[in-house]
Amino acid sequence: MAVAQLAGATYVLHAPEPVGQVASLLSRLDSRVEGRGPFIVGFDFPIGIPASYARCAGIQRFLDQLPHFGTGQWSAFYDVATTRGEVSPYRPFYPFRSGGTRHAHLTGALGMTGIRDLLRSCERGNSNRSDASPLFWTLGPKQVGRAAIVGWRDVIAPALIQPNCSVSVWPFHGELDDLLRKSRCVIVETYPAEACLHLGLPSPGRGWSKRSQVDRQRLADLLLKWALERGVTISERLGAAIRDGFGSHESGEDQFDSVLGLMSMTEVLLGHRSCAVPLEPSIHAVEGWIFGQAPAS
């Protein structure tokens, strides 16, 4: 994760650090704020469900249903299906492993005609970027389902059921300004491929790869230029990491992604990018939206 601290009218951005135990993440961040006001957390996994799946499963509001996943008739919800026969609206994540698996196994069991039916509106590609990976498909380097399982089960759902909860989830609970006034913590969804566009970078996969240290190094000047133009302070360690392309180790891409998400959030919080959301009721009730993504996209 990458963290920014408000300093006067701008932010100081710090180098990525390990998240640590996910169950205690929000409480540890709360302690770091030390009473200086609300804090906002962006997660790089879907926060919301496709409207098509919500209709299939009889879910009217995502946040109302979230605490019930993993209990009762939803007890197997977080268990990734090992065979096509195990897939159902009550156990939608698939497959557990590769080998003979098909998108059709998932879509057929959920009553969809194709895999794009399982994309939320904000995940659909446009002229600037490609489709995101569908929430429930848990295979391949782009899959996001396993991260969503951990994030929903171990972080967001427990936070929402705490007595005197002071955690809000944007945009389900309302507009950002209102949430920052009434909540201690506001949770939003970020997406690195979308964040690249917010920062003036080309979309990943279009001439460069986030997995390549060399390609990440080539983007260093653009990221540092963004910080300079926005009056954002880059810590010495973060500046060195950006110029180095976040190293040659496998975690370099994850560190890079965390910084992209943080910079994109900062772009919104400093007022350079809107956090408006489309008016469709399904987006506010079940699908959610990517922080900073233009409604028209």
DAZIQUI-V855949 format. One record per run of one state. SS is the DSSP state (a for helix, b for strand, c for the rest). FROM is the first residue (numbers start at 0). LEN is the number of residues. If there is no record, write none. Layout:
ss->[SS & SS]
from->[FROM & FROM]
len->[LEN & LEN]
This chain:
ss->[c & b & c & b & c & a & c & b & c & a & c & a & c & a & c & b & c & a & c & b & c & b & c & b & c & a & c & a & c & a & c & b & c & a & c & b & c & a & c & b & c & a & c & a & c & a & c & b & c & a & c & a & c & a & c & b & c]
from->[0 & 3 & 7 & 9 & 13 & 21 & 33 & 38 & 43 & 50 & 57 & 61 & 66 & 71 & 74 & 80 & 81 & 83 & 86 & 87 & 88 & 90 & 91 & 93 & 94 & 102 & 109 & 114 & 118 & 120 & 123 & 136 & 137 & 144 & 160 & 166 & 169 & 175 & 182 & 184 & 189 & 191 & 198 & 212 & 218 & 219 & 230 & 232 & 234 & 235 & 243 & 251 & 269 & 280 & 287 & 289 & 290]
len->[3 & 4 & 2 & 4 & 8 & 12 & 5 & 5 & 7 & 7 & 4 & 5 & 5 & 3 & 6 & 1 & 2 & 3 & 1 & 1 & 2 & 1 & 2 & 1 & 8 & 7 & 5 & 4 & 2 & 3 & 13 & 1 & 7 & 16 & 6 & 3 & 6 & 7 & 2 & 5 & 2 & 7 & 14 & 6 & 1 & 11 & 2 & 2 & 1 & 8 & 8 & 18 & 11 & 7 & 2 & 1 & 7]
